[in-house]
């Protein structure tokens, strides 16, 4: 099955880029400097930042359906030099392939129908299996160890 892995759009985060640390705190965000790779995964570029690069650590609502009991938000990193989102079709970026993932399948109303934990290198077959479940509209990938949102997966 053909699939599309989508990042977050950069536009909502751009007003925060370059703000002072004090100003970021007023927005509930903090600046982080990558000190290892992998370790600082950007949700806009779908790539790990290089050591020395600046990212923002902030809270993001990744499941916003108001009527869903699964509505959720959590911490994410966004590289301050990101300039556009990314879509990857029928391939798994290293950002996901090299990590333990929690994959969650949702219907169009944001109700979770299935979930599983896998090695990121096995993501493609898991996507096929999840989309074969009746009623599944989209998937969310989370980094299993910290539980943070990683990317959205749709049928292509």
Helices and strands as residue ranges (DSSP letters): E 3-6, H 11-14, H 21-26, E 30-33, E 41-42, E 47-48, E 54-63, E 72-79, E 87-89, H 94-97, E 100-106, E 112-119, G 120-122, H 123-131, E 138-143, E 148-155
